[in-house]
Amino acid sequence: MSKSKMLSFRLDSALLRKVDMLRASRHRTRGEIIREALELYFRVHHPASQQKNTDDSQFDSPL
């Protein structure tokens, strides 16, 4: 059984204020805002890792 990789980090007071402002304006929880930010970060800075996970074209059969 494989375990998910855990990520741990701390937000400074300025970033926490920004998260709270986004939470209030978008009507989402802090966790949802942070999750979206992390997904965006990895999509921009590590596009190859995203492509490997979603690229199943090698398994497509030509029909």
C-alpha positions in Angstrom: 0.0 0.0 0.0 1.4 3.4 -1.0 1.0 6.5 1.1 0.4 9.9 -0.2 3.3 12.4 0.1 2.7 15.0 2.7 3.6 18.6 2.3 4.3 20.8 5.3 4.8 24.6 5.3 4.1 27.7 7.3 2.5 30.9 6.1 3.8 34.2 7.3 1.4 36.8 8.4 1.3 38.6 5.1 0.4 35.5 3.2 -2.1 34.4 5.8 -3.9 37.8 5.4 -4.0 37.3 1.6 -5.4 33.8 2.1 -8.1 35.2 4.4 -9.0 38.0 1.9 -9.3 35.4 -0.9 -11.3 33.1 1.4 -13.8 35.9 2.1 -14.0 37.1 -1.5 -14.4 33.6 -3.0 -16.5 32.1 -0.3 -14.2 29.2 0.1 -12.2 27.7 3.0 -8.6 28.4 3.7 -7.7 24.8 2.7 -9.4 25.2 -0.7 -7.6 28.5 -1.4 -4.2 27.0 -0.4 -4.9 23.8 -2.5 -5.7 25.9 -5.5 -2.5 28.0 -5.0 -0.4 24.8 -4.8 -2.0 23.3 -7.9 -1.3 26.5 -9.8 2.3 26.6 -8.6 3.0 23.0 -9.6 1.2 23.5 -13.0 3.4 26.5 -13.7 6.7 25.4 -12.2 6.6 21.7 -12.8 4.6 21.1 -16.0 6.4 17.8 -16.8 5.2 16.1 -13.6 1.6 17.1 -14.4 1.9 15.9 -17.9 3.3 12.5 -16.8 0.4 11.9 -14.5 -2.2 12.9 -17.1 -0.7 11.6 -20.3 -2.3 8.2 -21.1 -2.0 8.6 -24.9 0.3 5.6 -25.0 -2.6 3.4 -24.0 -5.1 4.8 -26.5 -6.0 2.4 -29.2 -6.5 3.7 -32.7 -10.2 2.9 -33.6 
